[in-house]
């Protein structure tokens, strides 16, 4: 009788172990990419030009040390946020991204660059009324398994610039202008304000 109980116990334990292993494997295999929220660091080739307000183009070789671009990668139905910083001395972009990127196939990426922005902690970049916003929401990236991440695109201005002529040193208030106040890294959206803007005349 004791032997029968032992045999039943061993069979039950073996069956439970099989079920746990099978379920665990199934969950891992079916885990959507947007649940993989770990941060990763990689070097990046940035083949992106930027058209300035003066219509001159900033080529890939003209980026300055410490320049930052914000990226929103597409991987299937998931969006992966990233931030890349340029090191002029080594001519290398280093990108930190949160999640999993598409491998070995071209996929879409949105690229954003801000002039005169004030970055805050977390997922928000605070913008001023004089911040220049440049974007390409239809860029492309490819990340070979045995190669470097490459991003391609062309940044164009998505805001206008107004020039005022006045007496130097005076302060003016401008009403009726809608301007961006912050950018959300996690979904690539901007928040706007219609409040009047105070400016100093130079």
C-alpha positions in Angstrom: 0.0 0.0 0.0 2.8 2.4 0.9 4.5 1.6 -2.5 1.2 2.5 -4.3 1.0 5.8 -2.5 4.6 6.6 -3.3 4.0 5.7 -7.0 0.9 8.0 -7.1 2.8 10.8 -5.4 5.7 10.6 -7.9 3.3 10.5 -10.8 1.5 13.6 -9.6 4.7 15.4 -9.0 6.0 14.6 -12.5 2.7 15.7 -14.1 2.7 19.0 -12.1 6.3 19.6 -13.2 5.3 19.0 -16.9 2.4 21.3 -16.7 4.4 24.1 -15.1 7.2 23.8 -17.7 4.7 23.7 -20.6 2.8 26.8 -19.3 5.9 28.7 -18.6 7.3 28.0 -22.1 3.9 28.9 -23.7 3.8 32.2 -21.8 7.4 33.1 -22.8 6.8 32.2 -26.5 3.6 34.3 -26.6 4.9 37.3 -24.6 4.2 40.5 -26.6 7.1 42.7 -27.2 5.6 45.7 -25.4 5.9 43.8 -22.1 9.7 43.7 -22.5 10.3 47.1 -21.0 14.0 46.7 -20.1 16.4 49.5 -21.2 19.1 48.8 -23.7 22.1 50.7 -25.0 23.6 50.5 -28.5 25.7 52.5 -30.9 23.7 53.9 -33.8 24.4 55.1 -37.4 22.2 58.2 -37.9 21.7 59.0 -41.6 19.4 62.0 -40.9 19.6 65.5 -42.3 17.9 68.5 -40.9 16.5 71.5 -42.9 16.9 74.7 -40.8 14.8 77.8 -40.7 17.2 79.4 -43.2 16.6 76.4 -45.6 20.2 75.2 -45.1 20.6 71.5 -44.4 22.4 70.1 -41.4 24.1 67.0 -42.7 25.0 64.0 -40.6 28.6 65.3 -40.3 27.4 68.7 -39.0 26.0 67.5 -35.7 27.5 69.0 -32.5 28.8 67.3 -29.4 25.9 66.5 -27.0 23.1 66.9 -29.7 20.1 64.8 -28.8 17.5 63.1 -31.0 14.4 61.4 -29.6 13.2 58.3 -31.4 9.9 56.3 -31.4 10.6 52.9 -33.0 7.8 50.7 -34.3 8.0 46.9 -33.7 4.8 45.3 -34.9 2.0 46.9 -33.0 4.4 48.2 -30.3 6.1 51.5 -29.8 9.6 51.7 -28.3 11.0 55.0 -27.1 14.6 55.9 -27.4 17.0 58.8 -26.8 20.3 59.1 -28.8 23.2 61.4 -27.8 26.1 62.4 -30.2 29.7 62.3 -29.2 31.6 64.6 -31.6 35.1 63.3 -30.6 34.3 59.7 -31.5 31.6 60.6 -34.1 29.3 58.1 -32.5 25.6 58.2 -31.6 24.7 56.2 -28.5 21.1 55.3 -28.1 19.2 54.1 -25.0 15.9 52.5 -25.9 13.2 50.8 -23.8 11.8 47.5 -25.2 12.6 45.3 -28.1 13.4 46.5 -31.7 12.6 44.8 -34.9 15.6 42.7 -36.2 16.8 42.0 -39.7 14.0 43.9 -41.4 13.3 47.5 -42.1 10.7 49.2 -39.8 9.3 52.6 -39.2 10.7 55.1 -36.7 9.8 58.7 -35.8 12.7 61.0 -35.2 12.5 64.3 -33.2 15.1 67.0 -32.6 14.6 70.1 -30.4 16.5 73.4 -30.4 16.5 75.3 -27.1 14.6 72.7 -25.2 14.7 72.2 -21.4 14.7 68.5 -20.6 13.2 67.3 -17.4 13.3 63.9 -15.6 11.0 61.2 -16.7 9.3 60.9 -20.0 8.7 64.6 -20.6 10.8 67.2 -22.5 9.7 70.8 -21.6 9.7 73.2 -24.5 9.8 77.0 -24.7 7.9 79.3 -27.2 11.3 79.7 -29.0 12.1 76.0 -29.2 12.6 74.8 -32.7 10.9 71.5 -33.4 12.1 69.2 -36.2 10.6 65.8 -37.0 10.3 63.0 -39.4 7.4 60.7 -38.5 8.1 58.4 -41.4 11.8 57.5 -40.9 13.1 54.0 -41.3 15.4 51.9 -39.2 17.1 48.5 -39.6 18.9 46.5 -36.9 20.7 43.5 -38.3 21.4 40.7 -35.8 25.1 41.0 -36.4 25.3 44.7 -37.2 24.7 48.3 -36.0 21.4 50.0 -35.6 20.9 52.4 -38.5 18.2 55.2 -38.7 17.4 57.0 -41.9 15.3 60.1 -42.3 15.0 63.8 -43.0 14.1 66.3 -40.3 11.9 69.3 -41.2 10.6 72.1 -39.1 7.0 71.6 -37.8 6.7 75.0 -36.2 6.9 78.5 -37.7 9.1 81.4 -36.7 7.9 85.0 -36.3 10.4 87.9 -36.3 9.5 91.2 -34.5 11.2 94.5 -35.0 11.4 96.9 -32.1 13.5 98.8 -29.6 16.2 96.7 -28.0 15.6 96.0 -24.3 11.8 96.2 -24.4 9.6 93.3 -23.5 6.5 92.5 -25.6 3.6 90.2 -25.0 2.2 88.2 -28.0 -1.3 86.7 -27.8 -3.0 84.3 -30.1 -0.1 82.1 -30.9 -0.4 78.3 -30.2 2.9 76.8 -29.2 4.2 73.5 -27.9 5.0 73.3 -24.2 6.1 69.7 -23.8 6.9 66.5 -25.6 6.1 63.0 -24.3 8.8 60.5 -25.1 6.7 57.4 -24.6 4.2 58.1 -27.4 5.8 61.0 -29.4 3.0 63.5 -28.7 3.3 67.2 -28.0 1.1 69.3 -25.7 0.2 72.8 -26.7 -0.8 76.1 -25.1 -2.6 79.2 -26.3 -1.5 81.4 -23.5 0.2 84.7 -24.4 4.0 84.7 -24.7 6.4 87.3 -23.2 9.5 88.1 -25.3 12.5 90.3 -24.9 13.5 92.4 -27.9 17.2 92.1 -28.7 
